[in-house]
Each structure stands twice: as C-alpha cells, then as structure tokens.
Amino acid sequence: MPLLPKSGLGRVLLAIPAAILAIVVVLIGSTGWLDALGAAPAGERLARIRRSPNYRDGAFQNPVASSLATTGSTWTTIRRWLGGHEQRVPAGPIPIVSLTRADFAQPPASGLRATWLGHSTVLVEIDGARILFDPVWSRRASPSSMIGPRRFHDPPLALDDLPPLDAIVASHDHYDHLDRGVVRALARSAAQSRARFVVPLGVGAHLERWGVTADRITDLDWSESTTVGPLELTATPARHFSGRGINDRNHTLWASWSVAGPRHRVFHSGDTGPFAGFGDIGTAHGPFDLTFIKIGAYGDTWPDIHLTPEQAVDAHAKLRGRLLLPIHWGTFNLAFHAWDEPAERVVAAAAAGTRLIVPRPGESVEPATARQVEPWWRAVRTK
C-alpha cells in the first residue's frame, strides 16, 4: 500500500517538502546567505589554528568546560520564544543621539571617548587613535535580510559617516558581532583605506571572502598582541563559541580585547560567560579606564556562555575597571528576558559601589567627565 493516497491531499502533502526546498533555495539565492556564511580557514591560517594550544579535537576550546545549552527541550524553547510573557521588544521607539562625521572632528579633551552605537558596537577614540568594535549596521542579526532578530533602533551614525578609523576589531564571527555588509563597505571605503582589521584566529578567512585584502588583516590567538599606531591590542580569553553555519561550530576563535595606549586602557568583553580569567586579564593588562561588558542575552538555557548583569559587574571588578559601560543589550531580541531588564539589573548590581554609565545609542562618554546614570529606558517602557 502506498505511504500516501493517490489523492489531491496526497499530492499536496508530497509537494510540501519540494515547495519548502524551493523557498529555501530562493531565499539563499536572493538574500546572499551563502556569501554571508563566510569562508573556512585554509592554508597558513589553518596551519596556525592547528598549532594553537586552544585548538583540540578539531575545534577551539573554552578556557573551562562549557555547555551551550543546559535545560529544556527544543519544542519547549520554541514555545517559550513564540509565547513568552516577557516584553522582549520595546513598547515605543528607543531614543538615539543622531551623529555625523562632524561630531568627531575634535578629539576628546581627556584623550578617551567612547560612543555606544548599539548592541556591542562601540567607537573608541583613545590617545589619538580610533577603534571600532564589533561593527553591526544591518537591520537583522542574521544571514538573511528577510528573517532573524530585527533591530529595535536605527544605527545612530550612518556607516559612510564614520570618521577615519585605525582599527576595526571583531570579537567573534556570530551575526550580531560580525556584519558582512559592514565589512564589505569598510573594505572598499576610501575613507577607511588605512584601517586594519584585527580579529580572533581564523576569522580573517571570512574577511578575505568579503573583500578585505590579506595585508589588512591580523588574526590573533589568545594572549597575542599587535600594534596599531600608539596602541597595543591584545586578544584575551572569553568563554563563548563561534560559527556562522551548520558545520563550522568553533572552527574560528572568539576573544575579548585589551587595548592599551600611552595614557589609557580599555577592555571589550565581546560575548562571554563567567570564568576566572577576568582576574588574570585584570592583573596582566589592567587597570582599565573603561570596560565594555555584555549584560544582555543571558538565560537559564546557556549560563556558561552569557554573563548576567550581576556577573558583568563582578567581572568589571576583577578586571580592575574604573568605569563600566554595558553593551550587548537594547538592540536585538535574543533571549527570554524583557528588553530593558539588563539595564535595571546592572544598575541595581552597581549600586554597591561600581561606577556605571548607561548611555543612549549614539551618546558619547568621556570617563573623566561621565555623569551619573539617567534611566532613559524607563520612559520607553511606559509608552
């Protein structure tokens, strides 16, 4: 007996997989999914990866054993994602400070200024140099422009209005931290022709696929450093994972970053969970005038690889940070918590004595003159 009757319904059921496959093929072709996946490391880059002390059994390893997911079934997760009670998207527009290149014409009086552009994207002006961390301008944190987490707010600065950069730094290759469209645009921008791309080991393969010439790319393993102008950039450990496709889990490294100038030091956490290494980084590279530490996208399903706001405050202390500017929140819906919960929790955790600033997207901060926290997100929540 046939598995499906030779009826209209049977023919429809048989046609569904083919239709789905056709839709997937169209989406891949029309939205550039394949190109967005990047490229696998090869040649000398792959040889370096295989020599890395952090690479074992065909993949990069975390500083301590880590699980990517600990509780709940796939179906439970899907139901929670679709029907959770949390207000994961703002009720009204997020206030941004709109910027142009002219806003960066004058260097910071103190020698250190940071502008949070949303999520983990930060423009840092430090001791006469400019660094752009984790540049993401796309509307969705996804390989497709049609599906995936959508931005809560527009970027406060147009990509082609960026001032000339000295370095473009990525923490890892996930879509909410490494944006193919941004990389392509910066690679061909005359204004950014002198900018170096500094990335964790292996990530440079993606950049070359997207048009960055090899001479502009520096791949670093943990504890390796490079000099950019007056700055020393060091790839420091983080507890996370990597991958842009189905079969490339942990084929490239992830990192946090220490940046040391003649007068100032900053730290960018990238994506990370809690681990004892923050104290080691603080001892080796601190104290830091300013730390950018993730506070969002935490949850009980992945406690090893995403800090909670309270853990971010603890990490800041271990890093010997002086001012904490939280990142990785308020831009994308990536976890089962209210969109503004990270801000409320980090403010509460910092009340015990941590110096904290929570700027609006596009708002520039100089640690020397940073004011007290203004809870701007509460006005959004009540709209």
N, C-alpha and C positions, 0 to 999 in steps of 0.2 A: 504494500500500500504506500502511495507517495506520502512524503512528510507533510506536504501542503496540498489541499484540494485544488483541482484544476478549475478554480472559480475566479470570479473577479477579485474577491478578497484575497485569495491565494496569490494571484498575480501581483496585487498591491503589496502584500507582505514581502514577496520575493523582491520587489522593486525597491523597497525601502533602503536596504544596505547599499545598493548601487547608487541611489539618489544621495544618500549621505556621503558616500565616497566622492561623488561628483561635486557636491557642495564643498567638501574639504579641499579637493583639487583646485576648484575655482578660487577659494579663499587664499590658498597658498600662493597661487599664481598672481592674484590681483593685489595682495597686500604685502608681498615681499617676505613672507615667512621664512623661506629657505635662506635668503640672504641674512635675515635677522638672527638666524641661529649662529652665525659666525663661522669660524673655521677651527679645525682641530690643530693643536700644536704639531709641528713636524721639524725635521732637520735638527739643527743645533739647539733650537728651543726645546724640542722633545728630549734631546740628549741631556740638557741641563735639568729638565724635570726629573728624569730617571736617576740623576745623580743626587737629587735633593734629599736631605735627611728627613724631610717632611712627607716624602712620597714613598708609599709602600703598598704592595699588593695591587698595583695598577691604579692607585688613586692617592690624592693628597689626604692627609690625616689631620684631625684636630689635635690641639695640644693635650687634651684629655678626652677620654672616650665620651662620645656624644650620640644621642639619638635624635633623629629628625622628627619623629612623631611618637608620642608615648601613650595616648589614650584615645578611645573612641574608634568606631568603625568608619569606613568611607561613607556609608549611607547616613550615619549619624552626623558626620561632618557636613555633608551636603544639605541635610535638612536644617541643620543649625545655620548654615550660611544663607539659605533661602528664607528662613522663617524666624531668625533670632529676634529677640526683643530689643537689642541694643540699637541706639540711634547711631549707626555707623557712618552715616552721611550727614553733613551739616544741614540744619533747617533753613539756613539762609546763606548768602554769599559771604565768603571769607574776606575780610578787609586786607588789601595788599597795598604796599607802597610802590607805585609805578616808578621805574627808573629808566634813565638813558645813559649813554656813554659819558655825557657831560657830568653826571653825578660823581664820576670817578676821576675827573680831571685834576683835582687837587689831592695830593697824598694825605693820608691820615696824620694829624698833628702829632699823635703819640707814637707813630710808626707801626701801629697794628689796628686793623679794622676788619671786621667780618660782616658779610651780608648774606643772610639766610635767604635762599631763593625757593625754598620749599623742599619737603622730604629730606634727603641727605645732601642736596646740592648747596654748596657754600662757596662763595667767592671770598678769598682771604687776601688782604693786602698786608704784607709783612716785611718790614725792613727793606723797602724799595722794590719788592718783587710781588707778583700776583700769581696765586694758585687757585684753580677751580677744581673742587672736589665733586666726584660722583655726578657729573652733569646729565640731567634728565629734563628735557623740554617737551617731550611727546605728550599727547593727551591721554594715552593709556600706557600703563606699565605692562607691556605685552608685545609679543612678536607681530601682532596684528593691530591695525588702526581701527578695526571694527569690533573687537571683543577684548575683554580684560579690564582690570581696575582703571577707572577713569579719574582724572584729576579733579579735585574739589575746587581749584582756583587756577587761573591763568598764570604762567610764569611772569613774575614782576618785571623782568628785563628781557627784551627781545634778544634772541640768540645773536643776531648780527649787530647788536648794540653793545656787546661785551667789549670792555677795554682790552688792549693787547695783553695777552697772558704770557707768563713764563713757563708754567707747567699746568697740565691737565692730568689729574690724578683720579684713578678709579680704585675702589676698594675690592670689587669682585665683579663677576660678569652677569649677575642677575639683572632682569629687565628694569627694575626700579632703581638701579645704580649705574647701569651702562646702556646708553641710548644710541642705537645705531645711527639714527638720523642726525643726532648731535655730532657724533664722531665724524660722519661724512662731511657735515657742514664745516666743522672746525678744520678738518684736514685740507679742505680746498680754500679756506678763507685767507685772503692776502693779509688781513689784519692779524691773523694768528699764525703766520708762517714761521715764526721763531719759537713757537710754543713746543715744549717737549711733552710727550705722553709717558707718564710713569705709572706702571701697573704691576699687580702681582704676577708672579711667574706663570707664563702660559697665556695670559690674557692678550698679550701682544699679537697672537695669531688672529684673533677677531679683528683687531685694529688694522692689520695689514689687508685683510679681506675687504675692509670697508674704505680703503684708500689712503691710509696713513703709511708713509714710506718708512722702511725699516730703520733708517738713520735717525728718525724722530722718536723711536720707541725704546723705552728702557723697562725690561722685565726684572723684577726683584723677588728673591726669596726672602723669607723672614730673616731679619737681622742684617740684611744687605742694605747699603745706602748708595745714594747718588747725589751729586752736587748740581744744583740749578741756580746760577747766579750766586748770590750770597748765602743761599740756603742749603742745608743738608736734609734730604728726605730719606727716611728710613722706614722700610716695611716692617711692621711689628705684628706679632701674632694676633689672631682673632679666633673665636670659636663659632664657626658657621659652616657653610658648604657652598658649592658652586654648580653651574650648569645652566645651559640655555635650551637644551633639547631633552630628548628621552634617554639617550645613551651616553651622555657626557658628564654624568654626576662626578664631581670632584676631580675632573681632568685638568682644571686650572686652579691656581691657588686663590685664596681670599686673604685679606690683610686689614689691619688698622694702620694708621700712619702717624709718625712723629715728624714734625717739621721744626728745624732749629735754625734760627737766624742769628746774626751778631748780637741782637738785643732781645729778641722774643722767641718763644716756643709755643707751638700749638699741637693739639692731638685730635685726630679724626678717627672715630671708632669703626666707621663702616657699619656692617651688620655683625653682631656678635652676641653670644650668650655669656653668662658669668664664668669666670675662671681666675685662678690665682695669678695669672700672668700680668694682670693690671699692675700689681705691686712691683713686679720685675721691670715693667716698662717705665713706671714712675721713677724707679731707682736709677735705671740706665739713661733715661732721656729727659726726665723732668727736672725741676718742676715746670708745669705748663701754665703760661699766662691765660690760656683759653682752651677749653676742651669742648669738642662737638661730639656728643654721645647720644646714641639712639635711645629713644624711650617708647616707641610705638611698635605695633605688630607683635606684641607678646601674647601668651596664652598658655593654657594648661596642656595643649597638644604639642607644644615644642619649647619647653622650658630651658633646654640645653643650649639653644641657638639664638634666642632673643632675650635681651635684657628686659626686665620690668623697670618702670621708672625708679623704684626704690633701689634696685640693683645698679642703675645708672649713677645715682648719687653716691653709692658706695664705691663704684669704680672710679668716679671722679676723685674721691678722697685718696684712694690707693695710688692713683696716677700723680698725686700731688698737684692737682689742678687748683687754680685760683678763681676762675670764673667758669661756670658751666652754661653752655648754650645747647639746649636739647635739639636733636634732629630726628628724622625718621618718624614724623607724625604730622597730622593735619593736612596731608596732601592726597593720599590714596587710602581706600578701604581694603585693608589687607589682613584683618584679624577680627576676632569676636569680642571687640570692646567698642564702646562709644567713641566717636571720633575725637572728642575733647577729653576723654578720661586720662590719657597720658599726661596732659598738661596739669590737670587737677592733682594727680598723684605725685608728679615731680615737685610741684610747689609745696605740697604737704610734707614730702620727704626732705626737702631742702630747708624747711623752716627751723630745723635743729641747729643750723649754723652754716649751711652751704651757700655761697654767693652764687646767685642764679639770675639769668636774664632770659626771657622768653619773647623774642621779637616777632612782629608780624612778618609774613613773607615780603621780602624786599627792604626790610628795615635794617639799616647798618648799625653796628655796635662797635664802639671802641672801649675795651675793658677799662682803660684808665678813667673813663667818664661815664661808664654804664650806670643807668638809673635802676631803681627798683622795678620789680615785675609789675606790669599792668595786665590784668587778666582780660585781654581783649576778646578771647574766645567765648566768654560768658554772654556777651551781647549777641553773638552769632547763635548760640544755643537756644536763646529765648525767642528768636524770631518765629 
